Amino acid sequence: MVRPPIPILIQIALGAVAGWYYIKVMKRSVFGHLWGAIVVGIIGSVLGCIALDGVFTFLINNPLTVNFVAAFFGAFLLIWIFSKLAHQ
């Protein structure tokens, strides 16, 4: 299935914001610090939208068809997993 480019760009932006938030606001550490958290957040955001799109379908109520909850959940989950792996 081919995904339109605008929702993917929004998912990338949401993942970057989640990575920035995890490092700057929550004051947590991840391997690679800020850039590592941003890259992992972007990957998590895209994977979260792909995997959880069916779970949170009722939350898609915008014209861009981006599931913001799935994007943020995927980004924070993957950043959290990587932060736990980096500290062991």
C-alpha positions as CSV (number, residue, x, y, z in Angstrom):
1,M,0.0,0.0,0.0
2,V,1.4,3.4,-1.0
3,R,1.0,6.1,1.7
4,P,0.7,9.7,0.7
5,P,3.7,11.9,1.4
6,I,2.1,14.6,3.6
7,P,1.0,12.2,6.4
8,I,4.4,10.6,6.4
9,L,6.0,14.0,6.8
10,I,3.7,14.8,9.7
11,Q,4.6,11.5,11.3
12,I,8.3,12.4,10.9
13,A,7.6,15.7,12.6
14,L,5.7,14.1,15.4
15,G,8.5,11.6,16.0
16,A,11.0,14.4,16.1
17,V,8.9,16.4,18.6
18,A,8.5,13.3,20.7
19,G,12.3,12.8,20.8
20,W,12.9,16.4,21.7
21,Y,10.3,16.2,24.4
22,Y,11.8,13.1,25.9
23,I,15.3,14.6,26.1
24,K,14.6,18.3,26.9
25,V,11.4,18.3,29.0
26,M,11.5,14.9,30.7
27,K,15.3,15.1,31.1
28,R,15.9,11.4,30.2
29,S,18.9,10.0,28.4
30,V,19.0,7.9,25.3
31,F,22.0,6.6,23.3
32,G,23.0,9.4,21.0
33,H,21.3,12.0,23.3
34,L,19.2,14.4,21.3
35,W,19.9,13.2,17.8
36,G,19.5,9.6,18.8
37,A,16.1,10.3,20.5
38,I,14.9,12.2,17.4
39,V,15.9,9.4,15.0
40,V,14.3,6.7,17.2
41,G,11.2,8.9,17.7
42,I,10.8,9.2,13.9
43,I,11.1,5.5,13.4
44,G,8.8,4.8,16.3
45,S,6.2,7.3,15.0
46,V,6.1,5.8,11.5
47,L,6.0,2.2,12.9
48,G,3.4,3.2,15.5
49,C,1.1,4.6,12.8
50,I,1.5,1.5,10.7
51,A,1.0,-1.0,13.5
52,L,-1.6,0.8,15.6
53,D,-3.7,2.5,12.9
54,G,-6.4,-0.1,13.2
55,V,-6.5,0.1,17.0
56,F,-6.9,3.8,17.2
57,T,-9.1,4.2,14.1
58,F,-11.8,6.1,15.9
59,L,-9.3,8.9,16.8
60,I,-8.6,9.8,13.2
61,N,-10.8,12.9,12.9
62,N,-8.7,15.2,10.8
63,P,-8.4,15.8,7.0
64,L,-4.8,14.7,6.9
65,T,-5.7,11.1,8.0
66,V,-2.8,11.1,10.5
67,N,-3.4,9.1,13.7
68,F,-1.6,11.4,16.2
69,V,-2.2,9.1,19.1
70,A,-0.7,6.2,17.4
71,A,2.3,8.3,16.2
72,F,3.1,9.6,19.7
73,F,2.5,6.3,21.3
74,G,4.8,4.5,18.9
75,A,7.5,7.2,19.2
76,F,7.5,7.3,23.0
77,L,7.4,3.5,23.3
78,L,10.4,3.0,21.0
79,I,12.3,5.8,22.7
80,W,11.6,4.3,26.1
81,I,12.7,0.8,24.9
82,F,15.9,2.2,23.6
83,S,16.6,4.2,26.7
84,K,16.1,1.1,28.8
85,L,18.4,-0.9,26.5
86,A,21.1,1.8,26.7
87,H,21.2,1.7,30.5
88,Q,21.8,-2.0,30.9
